[in-house]
Amino acid sequence: METLNKKGNTWIYIILILAVIATVGPFIWMFLTSIKTYEEAIMIPPIIFPDTLRWENYQIVLEKFPFGRLYINTFTVVIAVIVGQLFISSMAAFAFARLDFPGKNVIFVGILALLMIPGQIFLIPHYNIMVGLGLTNTLFALMLPSLFSVFGVFLLRQFFMSIPKDLDEAAKIDGCSYFSIFAKIILPLAKPSLVSLSILTALATWKSLMWPIIVNRSIDKMTLSAGLAFLIGEHTTYYEQVMAGGVIAVLPMIIIFIIFQNQIVEGIASQGIKG
């Protein structure tokens, strides 16, 4: 029996090691390619380690692109989208979870149906709206379509429903309004869900590519992901420079994960327990 347990643990470790390699491998390959020469980057069969470390690839990329402006744009959009989604989605989720009004379930099912529609279908309507508002080639065009999230409403509603309604009744007896219940009772208890939604929203916004390229034309109004697309040449692509730009773009998210990894794990794990 003990032998079987050891064999089972061995297979678990092997699977976990393979999962780590599959997850971390692309980042290691991106970094190693970023310090290669052009010839080494396109060599077939590929080589793993470069003969000479080409750190100047980072200098070339930094001189080519306004990374300072791209970082500012990206953080501005990410923060605005997170705040917008937490505010709008949490209020909508509170209404669906704690209030009673005619047609509540029908409306909620209709909103959930939007999750089955590919997001690309909304690109043209969103673009037409931005053109009509005169917001094309602005940061507002990157923020507005993402301020509401159907998934965010669903996620927070499920968590709000797990909170006992006795708390609402006790608060009403003390004279609290619905908004006071929402702000002083529900939101503090829903911190893990809010953290989870913030993380998922930040990741989705940070890596968004298609919409920024469609709605904006100037690189000064782009986010990092969209700005890096300009490194792809029409005839020749310097892959070592593309990878150097990728390392620069992904570095903040890695630092944020290292700093807030405990909160990230706690927020996501709580969804599996309480959701």
PAZAPA-4460 file (N, C-alpha, C; in steps of 0.05 Angstrom, whole numbers, plus 32768, in hexadecimal, padded with zeros to 4 digits):
% residues 275
    n_x    n_y    n_z   ca_x   ca_y   ca_z    c_x    c_y    c_z   seq   type   mol
   8011   7FE8   8000   8000   8000   8000   8011   8019   8000     1      M     A
   8026   8018   8011   8039   802F   8012   8047   8033   7FF8     2      E     A
   804D   801D   7FEA   805A   801F   7FD0   8048   802C   7FBC     3      T     A
   802E   8025   7FBC   801B   8031   7FAA   8018   804F   7FAF     4      L     A
   8019   8056   7FC9   8017   8073   7FD0   802F   8082   7FC5     5      N     A
   8047   8076   7FC8   805F   8083   7FBE   805E   8086   7F9F     6      K     A
   8054   8071   7F92   8052   8073   7F75   803E   8089   7F6D     7      K     A
   8028   808A   7F7C   8014   809F   7F76   801F   80BB   7F7A     8      G     A
   802F   80BE   7F90   803B   80D8   7F95   804F   80DF   7F7F     9      N     A
   805E   80CB   7F76   8072   80CF   7F61   8064   80DA   7F48    10      T     A
   804E   80CE   7F40   8040   80D7   7F28   8035   80F4   7F2C    11      W     A
   802C   80F9   7F44   8022   8114   7F4A   8038   8129   7F47    12      I     A
   8050   8122   7F51   8067   8134   7F4E   806F   8138   7F31    13      Y     A
   806E   8122   7F22   8075   8124   7F06   8062   8136   7EF7    14      I     A
   8048   8133   7EFC   8034   8143   7EEF   8037   8161   7EF7    15      I     A
   803D   8166   7F11   8041   8181   7F1A   8059   818E   7F0D    16      L     A
   806F   817E   7F0B   8087   8188   7EFE   8082   818F   7EE1    17      I     A
   8073   817D   7ED3   806D   8183   7EB7   805B   819C   7EB4    18      L     A
   8049   819F   7EC7   8038   81B7   7EC7   8048   81D0   7ECB    19      A     A
   805C   81CF   7EDD   806D   81E6   7EE2   807D   81ED   7EC9    20      V     A
   8088   81D8   7EBC   8098   81DC   7EA4   8086   81E9   7E8E    21      I     A
   806E   81DF   7E8B   805C   81EA   7E77   8054   8206   7E7D    22      A     A
   8053   820E   7E96   804B   8229   7E9E   8063   823C   7E9C    23      T     A
   8079   8234   7EA8   8090   8246   7EA9   80A1   8245   7E90    24      V     A
   80A0   822E   7E82   80B1   822B   7E6A   80AF   8242   7E56    25      G     A
   8097   824A   7E4E   8095   8260   7E3A   80A2   827A   7E44    26      P     A
   80A1   8280   7E5E   80AD   8299   7E68   80CC   8296   7E66    27      F     A
   80D6   827F   7E6D   80F3   827A   7E6B   80FC   827C   7E4F    28      I     A
   80ED   8270   7E3C   80F4   8272   7E20   80F3   828F   7E16    29      W     A
   80DF   829E   7E1F   80DD   82BA   7E16   80F5   82CA   7E20    30      M     A
   80FE   82C5   7E39   8115   82D4   7E43   812E   82CC   7E34    31      F     A
   8133   82B2   7E30   814B   82A9   7E23   814C   82B3   7E06    32      L     A
   8135   82B4   7DF8   8134   82BE   7DDD   813A   82DC   7DDC    33      T     A
   8132   82EA   7DF2   8135   8307   7DF2   8153   830F   7DF4    34      S     A
   8164   82FD   7DFB   8181   8304   7DFD   8191   82F5   7DE8    35      I     A
   8184   82EC   7DD2   8191   82DF   7DBC   8196   82F3   7DA5    36      K     A
   81A6   82EB   7D92   81A8   82FB   7D79   8191   82F3   7D67    37      T     A
   818D   8303   7D52   8177   82FD   7D3F   817B   82E1   7D33    38      Y     A
   8193   82DB   7D2C   8199   82C1   7D1F   8192   82AA   7D32    39      E     A
   8199   82AD   7D4C   8193   8298   7D60   8175   8296   7D65    40      E     A
   8167   82AC   7D64   814B   82AC   7D6A   813B   829D   7D54    41      A     A
   8145   829D   7D3B   8136   8291   7D25   8142   8276   7D1D    42      I     A
   8156   826D   7D2C   8164   8255   7D24   8152   823C   7D27    43      M     A
   8154   822A   7D13   8145   8211   7D13   815A   81FA   7D0E    44      I     A
   815B   81E6   7D1F   814C   81E4   7D38   8155   81F9   7D4C    45      P     A
   8142   8201   7D5E   8148   8217   7D70   815D   8210   7D84    46      P     A
   816C   8224   7D8D   817F   8220   7DA3   8173   822D   7DBC    47      I     A
   817A   8221   7DD3   816E   822A   7DEC   817E   8241   7DF8    48      I     A
   8198   823E   7DFA   81A9   8253   7E07   81B9   8262   7DF1    49      F     A
   81BA   827C   7DF3   81C9   828C   7DDF   81E7   828A   7DE4    50      P     A
   81F7   828D   7DCF   8214   828D   7DD2   821E   82A6   7DE1    51      D     A
   8211   82BD   7DDA   8218   82D7   7DE6   81FE   82E4   7DF0    52      T     A
   81FF   82EF   7E08   81E8   82FC   7E13   81E4   8318   7E06    53      L     A
   81CE   831B   7DF9   81C9   8335   7DEA   81B5   8346   7DFA    54      R     A
   81BF   8352   7E10   81AE   8363   7E21   81A6   837D   7E12    55      W     A
   81B5   8383   7DFD   81AE   839C   7DEE   8193   839A   7DE0    56      E     A
   8188   8382   7DDE   816D   837F   7DD2   8159   838F   7DE3    57      N     A
   815C   8390   7DFD   814A   839F   7E0E   814E   83BD   7E09    58      Y     A
   8166   83C6   7E05   816B   83E2   7E00   815F   83EA   7DE6    59      Q     A
   8161   83D9   7DD1   8156   83DF   7DB7   8137   83E2   7DB9    60      I     A
   812B   83CF   7DC7   810E   83D0   7DCA   8105   83E9   7DD9    61      V     A
   8113   83EF   7DEF   810C   8407   7DFF   810F   8421   7DEF    62      L     A
   8122   8421   7DDC   8126   8439   7DCB   8111   843A   7DB5    63      E     A
   8107   8423   7DAC   80F4   8422   7D97   80D8   842B   7DA0    64      K     A
   80D1   8422   7DB8   80B5   8426   7DC1   80B4   8436   7DDB    65      F     A
   809F   8446   7DDE   809B   8456   7DF6   808F   8445   7E0D    66      P     A
   809F   8433   7E18   8095   8421   7E2D   808A   8430   7E45    67      F     A
   8095   8447   7E4B   808B   8456   7E62   806E   845E   7E5D    68      G     A
   8067   8468   7E45   804C   846F   7E3E   803A   8457   7E3D    69      R     A
   8044   8440   7E33   8034   8428   7E31   802E   841D   7E4D    70      L     A
   8041   841F   7E5F   803C   8416   7E7B   8027   8427   7E88    71      Y     A
   8029   8441   7E85   8015   8454   7E91   7FFA   844E   7E86    72      I     A
   7FF8   844B   7E6B   7FDE   8445   7E5F   7FD2   842B   7E69    73      N     A
   7FE3   8416   7E6B   7FDA   83FC   7E74   7FD0   83FD   7E91    74      T     A
   7FE0   8408   7EA2   7FD7   840A   7EBF   7FBF   841B   7EC2    75      F     A
   7FBC   8430   7EB3   7FA5   8441   7EB4   7F8C   8432   7EAC    76      T     A
   7F8D   8424   7E96   7F77   8414   7E8C   7F70   83FE   7EA0    77      V     A
   7F84   83EF   7EA9   7F80   83D9   7EBB   7F72   83E2   7ED5    78      V     A
   7F7C   83F7   7EE1   7F70   8401   7EFA   7F54   840B   7EF5    79      I     A
   7F4F   841A   7EDF   7F34   8424   7EDA   7F21   840D   7ED5    80      A     A
   7F29   83F8   7EC7   7F17   83E2   7EC1   7F11   83D2   7EDB    81      V     A
   7F26   83CE   7EEC   7F21   83C0   7F05   7F0E   83CF   7F16    82      I     A
   7F12   83E9   7F1A   7F00   83F9   7F2A   7EE3   83F8   7F1F    83      V     A
   7EE1   83FC   7F04   7EC7   83FB   7EF8   7EB8   83E1   7EFB    84      G     A
   7EC7   83CB   7EF7   7EBA   83B1   7EF9   7EB2   83AA   7F16    85      Q     A
   7EC4   83B2   7F29   7EBD   83AC   7F45   7EA4   83BC   7F4D    86      L     A
   7EA2   83D5   7F44   7E8C   83E6   7F4C   7E72   83DD   7F3F    87      F     A
   7E73   83DA   7F24   7E5A   83D4   7F15   7E52   83B7   7F1A    88      I     A
   7E65   83A5   7F18   7E5E   8388   7F1B   7E55   8382   7F37    89      S     A
   7E61   838E   7F4B   7E59   8388   7F67   7E3D   8392   7F6D    90      S     A
   7E36   83AA   7F62   7E1B   83B4   7F67   7E07   83A4   7F58    91      M     A
   7E0D   839B   7F40   7DFA   838A   7F31   7DF7   836F   7F3F    92      A     A
   7E0E   8364   7F48   7E0D   834A   7F56   7DFD   834C   7F6F    93      A     A
   7DFF   8362   7F7E   7DF0   8366   7F97   7DD2   8367   7F91    94      F     A
   7DCA   8374   7F7B   7DAE   8376   7F74   7DA3   835A   7F6D    95      A     A
   7DB2   834A   7F5E   7DA9   8330   7F57   7DA9   831C   7F6E    96      F     A
   7DBB   8320   7F81   7DBE   830D   7F97   7DAD   8314   7FAF    97      A     A
   7DA8   832E   7FB5   7D9B   8335   7FCE   7D80   8343   7FCB    98      R     A
   7D7A   834D   7FB3   7D62   835C   7FB0   7D4D   834B   7FA1    99      L     A
   7D34   8352   7FA5   7D1E   8345   7F96   7D10   835A   7F85   100      D     A
   7D0F   8354   7F6B   7D01   8366   7F58   7CF7   8355   7F41   101      F     A
   7CE2   835E   7F33   7CD6   834E   7F1E   7CE9   8347   7F08   102      P     A
   7CE9   832E   7EFF   7CF9   8326   7EE9   7D17   8323   7EEF   103      G     A
   7D1E   8321   7F09   7D3A   8320   7F11   7D48   8308   7F04   104      K     A
   7D3D   82F0   7F07   7D49   82D8   7EFD   7D4B   82D8   7EDE   105      N     A
   7D36   82E2   7ED1   7D36   82E3   7EB4   7D4C   82F6   7EAA   106      V     A
   7D4F   830D   7EB7   7D64   8320   7EAF   7D7F   8314   7EB4   107      I     A
   7D83   8306   7ECA   7D9D   82FB   7ED1   7DA4   82E5   7EBC   108      F     A
   7D91   82D5   7EB5   7D96   82C0   7EA1   7D9D   82CD   7E86   109      V     A
   7D90   82E2   7E7F   7D96   82F1   7E67   7DB2   82FC   7E67   110      G     A
   7DBB   8306   7E7E   7DD6   8310   7E80   7DEA   82FA   7E7E   111      I     A
   7DE4   82E3   7E8B   7DF6   82CC   7E89   7DF9   82C2   7E6C   112      L     A
   7DE3   82C5   7E5D   7DE4   82BB   7E41   7DFA   82C9   7E31   113      A     A
   7E01   82E2   7E3A   7E16   82F0   7E2C   7E31   82E2   7E2D   114      L     A
   7E35   82D1   7E42   7E4E   82C3   7E45   7E52   82AF   7E2E   115      L     A
   7E3C   82A6   7E22   7E3E   8293   7E0C   7E43   829F   7DF1   116      M     A
   7E44   82BA   7DF0   7E49   82C8   7DD7   7E66   82D0   7DD5   117      I     A
   7E74   82C9   7DC0   7E90   82D1   7DBD   7E94   82EF   7DBE   118      P     A
   7EA8   82F8   7DCD   7EAD   8314   7DD0   7EB2   8323   7DB7   119      G     A
   7EBD   8315   7DA2   7EC3   8322   7D89   7EAA   832E   7D7B   120      Q     A
   7E93   8323   7D82   7E7A   832C   7D75   7E75   834A   7D7D   121      I     A
   7E7E   8351   7D95   7E79   836C   7D9F   7E8D   8381   7D95   122      F     A
   7EA1   8378   7D86   7EB6   838B   7D7E   7EAB   83A2   7D6C   123      L     A
   7E9B   839A   7D58   7E90   83AE   7D46   7E7D   83C1   7D54   124      I     A
   7E69   83B7   7D64   7E57   83C9   7D72   7E67   83DC   7D85   125      P     A
   7E7A   83D1   7D93   7E8A   83E2   7DA5   7E99   83F7   7D96   126      H     A
   7EA5   83EF   7D7F   7EB4   8403   7D6F   7EA1   8419   7D65   127      Y     A
   7E8A   8411   7D5C   7E77   8425   7D52   7E6F   8439   7D68   128      N     A
   7E6B   842E   7D80   7E64   843F   7D97   7E7B   8453   7D9D   129      I     A
   7E94   8449   7D9D   7EAB   845A   7DA2   7EAD   8470   7D8C   130      M     A
   7EA8   8468   7D73   7EA9   847C   7D5E   7E93   8491   7D62   131      V     A
   7E7B   8488   7D69   7E65   849B   7D6E   7E6A   84AE   7D85   132      G     A
   7E79   84A4   7D99   7E7F   84B5   7DB0   7E99   84C6   7DAC   133      L     A
   7EA6   84C1   7D96   7EBF   84CF   7D90   7ED6   84C7   7DA2   134      G     A
   7ED6   84AE   7DAB   7EEA   84A5   7DBE   7F00   8493   7DB2   135      L     A
   7F00   848F   7D98   7F14   847F   7D8C   7F30   848B   7D90   136      T     A
   7F44   847B   7D92   7F5F   8483   7D97   7F62   8492   7DB1   137      N     A
   7F54   8489   7DC5   7F56   8493   7DE1   7F57   847C   7DF4   138      T     A
   7F60   8482   7E0D   7F60   846D   7E21   7F44   8466   7E2B   139      L     A
   7F32   8479   7E28   7F16   8473   7E30   7F0A   845D   7E1F   140      F     A
   7F12   845C   7E06   7F08   8447   7DF5   7F11   842B   7DFE   141      A     A
   7F28   842A   7E0C   7F32   8410   7E16   7F24   8408   7E30   142      L     A
   7F1A   841C   7E3E   7F0E   8417   7E59   7EF0   8410   7E57   143      M     A
   7EE1   8421   7E48   7EC4   8420   7E4A   7EB8   8404   7E45   144      L     A
   7EC0   83F6   7E2F   7EB2   83DC   7E2A   7EB8   83C7   7E3F   145      P     A
   7ECC   83CB   7E50   7ED3   83B7   7E64   7ECB   83BD   7E80   146      S     A
   7EBC   83D3   7E84   7EB4   83DB   7E9F   7E9F   83C9   7EAB   147      L     A
   7E91   83BA   7E9A   7E7D   83A7   7EA4   7E85   838B   7E9B   148      F     A
   7E81   8378   7EAE   7E89   835C   7EA9   7E72   834A   7EB1   149      S     A
   7E68   833A   7E9E   7E53   8327   7EA5   7E5F   8312   7EB8   150      V     A
   7E77   8309   7EB2   7E84   82F6   7EC4   7E87   8301   7EE0   151      F     A
   7E8E   831B   7EE2   7E91   8327   7EFC   7E77   8327   7F0C   152      G     A
   7E61   832D   7EFE   7E47   832D   7F0B   7E40   8311   7F15   153      V     A
   7E45   82FD   7F04   7E3F   82E1   7F0C   7E51   82D9   7F24   154      F     A
   7E6B   82DE   7F23   7E7D   82D7   7F38   7E75   82E3   7F53   155      L     A
   7E70   82FD   7F53   7E69   830B   7F6C   7E4D   8303   7F76   156      L     A
   7E3A   82FF   7F63   7E20   82F6   7F6C   7E21   82DC   7F7B   157      R     A
   7E30   82C9   7F70   7E32   82AF   7F7D   7E3E   82B2   7F99   158      Q     A
   7E51   82C3   7F9D   7E5D   82C7   7FB7   7E49   82D5   7FCA   159      F     A
   7E3C   82EA   7FBF   7E29   82F9   7FD0   7E12   82E7   7FDA   160      F     A
   7E0A   82D3   7FC9   7DF4   82C1   7FD1   7DFD   82AE   7FE7   161      M     A
   7E17   82AA   7FEA   7E21   8299   8000   7E21   82A7   801B   162      S     A
   7E1E   82C1   801B   7E1D   82D1   8034   7E01   82CF   8040   163      I     A
   7DFE   82C7   8059   7DE3   82C5   8065   7DD3   82DE   8063   164      P     A
   7DBA   82DC   805C   7DA8   82F3   805A   7DA0   82FE   8075   165      K     A
   7DA6   82EE   808A   7DA0   82F8   80A5   7DAF   8312   80AB   166      D     A
   7DC6   8315   809F   7DD6   832D   80A3   7DC7   8345   8098   167      L     A
   7DB9   8341   8081   7DAA   8357   8075   7D93   835F   8088   168      D     A
   7D85   834B   8092   7D6E   8350   80A4   7D77   835F   80BD   169      E     A
   7D8D   8357   80C8   7D97   8364   80E0   7D9F   8381   80DB   170      A     A
   7DAB   8385   80C3   7DB3   83A0   80BC   7D9B   83B2   80B7   171      A     A
   7D85   83A7   80AB   7D6D   83B6   80A7   7D60   83BF   80C1   172      K     A
   7D61   83AD   80D5   7D56   83B4   80EF   7D66   83CB   80FB   173      I     A
   7D80   83CC   80F6   7D90   83E2   8100   7D8E   83FB   80F0   174      D     A
   7D7D   83FA   80DB   7D78   8412   80CB   7D89   8416   80B3   175      G     A
   7D97   8401   80AA   7DA9   8403   8093   7D98   8402   8079   176      C     A
   7DA0   8411   8066   7D95   8410   804B   7DA2   83FA   803B   177      S     A
   7D97   83F4   8023   7DA3   83E0   8013   7DC0   83E7   800B   178      Y     A
   7DC5   8401   8006   7DE0   8409   7FFF   7DF3   8405   8017   179      F     A
   7DE9   840B   802F   7DFA   8406   8047   7E00   83E9   804B   180      S     A
   7DEC   83D8   8046   7DF1   83BB   8048   7E06   83B2   8034   181      I     A
   7E03   83BD   801C   7E16   83B6   8006   7E32   83BF   800D   182      F     A
   7E35   83D8   8016   7E4F   83E4   801B   7E5C   83DB   8035   183      A     A
   7E4D   83D7   804A   7E58   83D1   8064   7E58   83B4   806C   184      K     A
   7E48   83A4   805F   7E46   8388   8067   7E4F   8375   8050   185      I     A
   7E43   8378   8039   7E48   8365   8023   7E64   8369   8018   186      I     A
   7E6C   8381   8011   7E86   8385   8005   7E9E   837C   8017   187      L     A
   7E9E   8383   8031   7EB4   8379   8042   7EB5   835B   8043   188      P     A
   7E9F   834D   8043   7E9F   8330   8044   7EA7   8324   8029   189      L     A
   7EA3   8333   8013   7EA9   8329   7FF9   7EC5   8330   7FEF   190      A     A
   7ED7   8337   8001   7EF2   833E   7FF9   7F00   8329   7FE8   191      K     A
   7EFE   830F   7FEF   7F0C   82FA   7FDE   7F01   82FA   7FC2   192      P     A
   7EE7   82FD   7FBE   7EDC   82FE   7FA3   7EE4   8317   7F94   193      S     A
   7EE5   832D   7FA2   7EEE   8346   7F95   7F0B   8344   7F8C   194      L     A
   7F1B   8337   7F9D   7F37   8333   7F96   7F3A   8322   7F7D   195      V     A
   7F2A   830C   7F7D   7F2B   82FA   7F66   7F23   8308   7F4C   196      S     A
   7F0D   8317   7F4E   7F04   8326   7F36   7F19   833A   7F2D   197      L     A
   7F25   8348   7F40   7F3A   835C   7F39   7F51   834F   7F2B   198      S     A
   7F5A   8337   7F35   7F70   8329   7F28   7F69   8321   7F0B   199      I     A
   7F52   8314   7F08   7F4A   830B   7EEE   7F46   8322   7EDA   200      L     A
   7F3B   8338   7EE4   7F37   8350   7ED4   7F51   835C   7ECC   201      T     A
   7F64   835E   7EDE   7F7E   836A   7ED8   7F8D   835A   7EC3   202      A     A
   7F8C   833F   7EC5   7F99   832E   7EB2   7F8D   8331   7E96   203      L     A
   7F72   8330   7E95   7F65   8333   7E7B   7F6A   834E   7E6E   204      A     A
   7F6A   8363   7E7E   7F6E   837E   7E73   7F8B   8381   7E6B   205      T     A
   7F9E   8377   7E7B   7FBA   837A   7E75   7FC2   836D   7E5A   206      W     A
   7FB6   8356   7E54   7FBE   8347   7E3C   7FAB   834D   7E25   207      K     A
   7F98   835F   7E28   7F85   8365   7E12   7F94   836F   7DFA   208      S     A
   7F8E   8365   7DE3   7F9D   836C   7DCA   7F8B   8376   7DB4   209      L     A
   7F76   8367   7DAE   7F66   836D   7D96   7F58   8388   7D98   210      M     A
   7F4A   838D   7DAE   7F3B   83A6   7DB0   7F4D   83BF   7DAF   211      W     A
   7F63   83C1   7DBE   7F74   83D9   7DBB   7F7E   83DE   7D9F   212      P     A
   7F85   83C9   7D91   7F8F   83CC   7D75   7F79   83D6   7D63   213      I     A
   7F60   83CE   7D68   7F49   83D6   7D57   7F41   83F3   7D5C   214      I     A
   7F3F   83FA   7D75   7F33   8414   7D7B   7F47   842B   7D7C   215      V     A
   7F61   8425   7D80   7F75   8439   7D81   7F89   8436   7D6A   216      N     A
   7F94   844D   7D61   7FA7   844D   7D4B   7FC3   8456   7D54   217      R     A
   7FC5   8468   7D67   7FDF   8472   7D70   7FEA   8460   7D86   218      S     A
   8004   845B   7D84   8012   844A   7D97   8012   8457   7DB3   219      I     A
   8010   8472   7DB4   800F   8480   7DCD   7FF5   847B   7DDC   220      D     A
   7FE1   8470   7DCF   7FC7   8469   7DDB   7FC3   844B   7DDF   221      K     A
   7FD9   843C   7DDB   7FD7   841F   7DDD   7FDE   8416   7DF9   222      M     A
   7FD6   83FD   7DFE   7FE0   83EF   7E16   7FF8   83DE   7E0E   223      T     A
   8005   83D2   7E22   801E   83C3   7E1C   801A   83AD   7E08   224      L     A
   8005   839C   7E0B   8000   8386   7DF9   7FFD   838F   7DDC   225      S     A
   7FED   83A4   7DD9   7FE9   83AE   7DBE   8001   83BC   7DB3   226      A     A
   8010   83CA   7DC4   8028   83D8   7DBB   803D   83C4   7DB1   227      G     A
   803F   83AD   7DBF   8053   8399   7DB6   804D   838E   7D9B   228      L     A
   8034   838F   7D92   802D   8385   7D78   803C   8395   7D62   229      A     A
   8044   83AD   7D68   8052   83BD   7D54   806F   83B3   7D50   230      F     A
   8078   83A1   7D62   8093   8396   7D5E   8093   8381   7D48   231      L     A
   807B   8377   7D40   8079   8364   7D2A   807B   8373   7D10   232      I     A
   8091   836E   7D02   8096   837C   7CE8   8086   8370   7CD1   233      G     A
   8082   8381   7CBD   8073   8378   7CA6   8083   8363   7C96   234      E     A
   809D   8367   7C94   80AE   8354   7C85   80C1   8344   7C96   235      H     A
   80CC   8351   7CAB   80DF   8344   7CBC   80D7   8349   7CD9   236      T     A
   80D7   8334   7CE9   80D1   8337   7D06   80E9   832F   7D15   237      T     A
   80F3   8341   7D26   810A   833C   7D37   80FF   832F   7D51   238      Y     A
   80FF   8315   7D51   80F2   8306   7D67   8100   830B   7D82   239      Y     A
   811A   8310   7D81   8128   8315   7D9B   811E   832F   7DA7   240      E     A
   8117   8343   7D96   810D   835C   7DA0   80F0   8359   7DA9   241      Q     A
   80E0   8349   7D9B   80C5   8343   7DA4   80C5   8336   7DBF   242      V     A
   80D7   8323   7DC3   80D8   8315   7DDD   80E2   8328   7DF3   243      M     A
   80F4   833A   7DEC   80FE   834D   7E00   80E7   8360   7E08   244      A     A
   80D7   8368   7DF5   80BF   8378   7DFB   80AB   8369   7E0C   245      G     A
   80A8   834F   7E06   8096   833E   7E16   809F   833C   7E33   246      G     A
   80B9   8339   7E37   80C4   8337   7E53   80BE   8351   7E62   247      V     A
   80C3   8368   7E54   80BD   8382   7E61   80A0   8385   7E68   248      I     A
   808F   837B   7E56   8072   837E   7E5A   8067   836C   7E70   249      A     A
   8072   8354   7E73   8067   8341   7E86   8073   8344   7EA2   250      V     A
   808A   8352   7EA4   8098   8355   7EBD   8087   8360   7ED4   251      L     A
   8077   8376   7ECF   8066   8380   7EE5   8053   836C   7EF0   252      P     A
   8046   835C   7EDF   8033   8348   7EE8   8040   8333   7EF9   253      M     A
   8059   832B   7EF2   8067   8318   7F02   806E   8323   7F1D   254      I     A
   8076   833C   7F1E   807C   8349   7F38   8063   834B   7F49   255      I     A
   804D   8353   7F3D   8034   8355   7F4B   802B   833A   7F57   256      I     A
   802F   8325   7F47   8028   830A   7F50   8039   8302   7F68   257      F     A
   8053   8308   7F66   8065   8301   7F7C   805D   830F   7F96   258      I     A
   8056   8329   7F94   804F   8339   7FAB   8034   8330   7FB7   259      I     A
   8020   832B   7FA6   8005   8325   7FAF   7FFD   8308   7FAC   260      F     A
   8011   82F6   7FAB   800A   82DA   7FA5   7FF8   82CE   7FBA   261      Q     A
   7FFC   82D6   7FD4   7FEB   82CB   7FE9   7FCE   82D3   7FE6   262      N     A
   7FCA   82ED   7FDF   7FAF   82F7   7FDB   7FA2   82EB   7FC3   263      Q     A
   7FB2   82E6   7FAE   7FA8   82DA   7F96   7F9E   82BE   7F9B   264      I     A
   7FAF   82AE   7FA8   7FA7   8292   7FAF   7F8F   8292   7FC1   265      V     A
   7F8E   82A3   7FD5   7F78   82A3   7FE8   7F5E   82AB   7FDA   266      E     A
   7F60   82BF   7FC8   7F48   82C9   7FBA   7F3C   82B4   7FA8   267      G     A
   7F4E   82A6   7F99   7F44   8292   7F86   7F3B   8279   7F94   268      I     A
   7F4A   8271   7FA9   7F43   8259   7FB8   7F28   825C   7FC6   269      A     A
   7F22   8274   7FCF   7F08   8278   7FDD   7EF1   8274   7FCA   270      S     A
   7EF5   8278   7FB0   7EDF   8274   7F9D   7ED8   8256   7F9B   271      Q     A
   7EEC   8245   7F9D   7EE7   8228   7F9C   7ED9   821F   7FB5   272      G     A
   7EDE   822D   7FCB   7ED1   8224   7FE5   7EB5   822E   7FE7   273      I     A
   7EB1   8249   7FE2   7E97   8255   7FE7   7E86   8257   7FCE   274      K     A
   7E92   8255   7FB6   7E82   8258   7F9E   7E70   8241   7F9A   275      G     A
***
